[in-house]
Amino acid sequence: MPADDGTRAAASTPVDTIVVLGGCGDLAMRYLLPAAAELVAADRFPDGGSIIAVDRDALDDGAYRRTAATELAEHAAEVPADARDELCRRLRYRRGSATEPDDVRAAIPAETGPVAVYLALPNTLFQSAIEALSRVELPTGSRLAVEKPFGVDRADAAGLNALIGREFREDQVFRVDHVLAERTVLGLLGFRFANRVFEPVWNAGNVDAVDIVWDETVALEGRAGYYDRAGALRDMIQNHLLQILAMVAMEPPSGLDERQLRDRRAELFRAVRPPEPGQMRTRSRRARYTAGGWPSGESVPAYVDEPDVDASRGTETFAEVTFTVDNTRWRGVPFRVRTGKALGADRREVVVRFRPAEPALFGPRTPPTVLRLSLAPDAIRMEVNTNGGDAPGDPRRRTLTAELDEPGPGPYSLVLRALIDGDPGLTVRGDEAEECWRIVEPVLAAWSDGAVPMEEYPAGSAGPPGT
Ligand SMILES: O=C1O[C@H](COP(=O)(O)O)[C@@H](O)[C@H](O)[C@H]1O
């Protein structure tokens, strides 16, 4: 780690310049610029602030702004046009390579205060981009944002952490996981800890099982170059879904600052157990979509026939794993985590199934209470029993619903604002990233050894049979 040379306070000095390495890429165009436009619209982008995009395309400021305006019209259509135009005026473009120190140095304005450097790059370039950055004298208090997946396995993540740690203190590093900034995920803190009623029943004595589901209708969206090397488990479970699991299962923090929250999540990750080798076939599933279509009539080719997919890699587009949490609160409770692409419906939710009520009054078939914390649209639903009007012993199912539909910044806007402010609480600490790899590696190994068969499901269906 670099010496704490008295610049610690500077890490939380707001920055007004964000340098995006990979400024022409999908992440920048679909997520970062729209998020920045939202901040401009909400008057939360720094006064006089700018985004400097660095990429290899032969563009100048004007051409980059025109490209960005077209992309913003598509991906940030709900942001008022004047805010999009204002953001475009704040964009600069520098042609160069993210892995060439001279190019990166040339993109940093002279006489500037701290900057944020955002690696919006394929993760195969992280190491060389960080090595290049290490040869650039960044202004004191500058910070680094890195996208996921953070590394390709635990050893790789540890190597990246060590490399980053030579140049940046941990509080200057933002390993972005935008799902942590999703309203329902963030709202888990208030739901669990700002109510008296849930915490006492939030344990193995009362909870039967937890499901964390992230089903997507979208297929590859032109991202085969990345996705075919990642697969569903690395793309979604190693990071986003394990982070949701931690927010559901962690112990109460003693404060809401980044240190307390990340300590609690890291402690929870250390207790998460993947299936034992002999359980892999019953506690994990992998599958990939075959040709099919959506109810709109649009047809979808089989995954293996998608452009740029190498069928010999055997990449899964659906993954399901049942983890356990080896601590006093959760011992014995299955946490089933599942995600897939090209499915028939979008479904993103945490489902907490409680143990059945005592059967004495309403009988053994009374369904248990089920709590559904849904994302997109954000809502909390609790399926409970009452007794019906006709007879006292006739249970009726009712749903208590709270829609969380207040307008507000999207997750990437919160991520960018936190980066500007220097608050890494919504990001992943180095030890969390390594633990998450420790959790999924045995599953990846079992799958690559062929211990779990690759199943199939037609695109547009509910997933492999029985899921
Ligand atoms: O990081 C990723 O997330 C998206 C899902 O998040 P969303 O906020 O865009 O809905 C997923 O489709 C993608 O494969 C993954 O890389």
The ligand as an SDF file (V2000), in Angstrom:
LIG
                    3D

 16 16  0  0  0  0  0  0  0  0999 V2000
  -23.3960   -6.2890  -15.1990 O   0  0  0  0  0  0  0  0  0  0  0  0
  -24.3080   -6.7670  -15.8370 C   0  0  0  0  0  0  0  0  0  0  0  0
  -25.5650   -6.4180  -15.5330 O   0  0  0  0  0  0  0  0  0  0  0  0
  -26.6140   -6.5470  -16.4960 C   0  0  0  0  0  0  0  0  0  0  0  0
  -27.9170   -6.4410  -15.7100 C   0  0  0  0  0  0  0  0  0  0  0  0
  -27.9840   -5.2070  -15.0640 O   0  0  0  0  0  0  0  0  0  0  0  0
  -28.9160   -4.0450  -15.6340 P   0  0  0  0  0  0  0  0  0  0  0  0
  -28.8230   -3.0070  -14.5970 O   0  0  0  0  0  0  0  0  0  0  0  0
  -28.3720   -3.6450  -16.9680 O   0  0  0  0  0  0  0  0  0  0  0  0
  -30.2760   -4.6360  -15.7660 O   0  0  0  0  0  0  0  0  0  0  0  0
  -26.5130   -7.8500  -17.2560 C   0  0  0  0  0  0  0  0  0  0  0  0
  -27.4520   -7.8720  -18.3010 O   0  0  0  0  0  0  0  0  0  0  0  0
  -25.1280   -7.9790  -17.8490 C   0  0  0  0  0  0  0  0  0  0  0  0
  -24.9800   -9.2250  -18.5260 O   0  0  0  0  0  0  0  0  0  0  0  0
  -24.0760   -7.8920  -16.7650 C   0  0  0  0  0  0  0  0  0  0  0  0
  -22.7830   -7.8420  -17.3470 O   0  0  0  0  0  0  0  0  0  0  0  0
  1  2  2  0
  2  3  1  0
  2 15  1  0
  3  4  1  0
  4  5  1  0
  4 11  1  0
  5  6  1  0
  6  7  1  0
  7  8  2  0
  7  9  1  0
  7 10  1  0
 11 12  1  0
 11 13  1  0
 13 14  1  0
 13 15  1  0
 15 16  1  0
M  END
$$$$
